[in-house]
Amino acid sequence: MALILLSELRALENPTGLALFRPVGVSLAFATAVGGAAVFVIPYGLSRFVLPYLRPDLIDSTLLLLLFIMAGSLIAALSAGGASGLMGAFLAGLSFCTIRSVEHVWKAQVKRLQTWLIRIFFSATIGFDVPVRLFSKLPVLRRAAVFWAATFGKLLAGLFAVPLALPQATTLGLAMASLGEFSFIVGKSAKTELKLMSEETYAAVTLAVLATIVISPALLGYALDWQQRRAQAAIADAAKAASSTRGGGVCYYKLDVKVRSRVCSALERTSRAPSPRR
């Protein structure tokens, strides 16, 4: 939604009907087509037609190369269609997110460089443009309070928690409310590139986002600690009840098991099996 909003803001430079509809239509079309392929087609195709024919030492580099090729292609295609090129990077990552080997090589080879690049570019673009001196003005504080109140709408995402219970709903809602850093990019584009908002409005948006990404994670941490204390108390009570039962008792525990995808299994089979080319 944030990526579509960003492309819609840029479409306001020429606010015709076609210009406003085009980013939404292109984004939804690519999200539907590529998103469906990312779930049902690409993992199966890689595990069936690509991975079995690669030497084990070439799997990581090949998958990473395919990821970058797909990201570059989708970025160019979406930009040419009038949508945000960042949507292409998102969809490329979605297509490879179930492949554990890509996650491993990304963390080992790219994440360290990515961390420093984010620090440099974020501070040089967004960080140095935060209007701290305007945060003490009353109109800015009032608008920031109104903008920050919209964060409570994200808490409704907790209604989709499975199982639908207070601990799970609280965790999911606060986790969603913690996300807001992309709003910096949207706000800066609206102020700097398109001149759609004043300095005070931009300051209010920035202050609201800063409050969101500071307060929500702190509340999420308290919620997780609360759940952990509840779980430990429940286990202690069950053990105490079992030990005090006449003639002994049984204490039952619930174990949640996460299973890796079929692509990961195919990767392991490929790494153990000799290459067909040998």
Beta strands, then each sheet from edge to edge (+ up, - down):
end
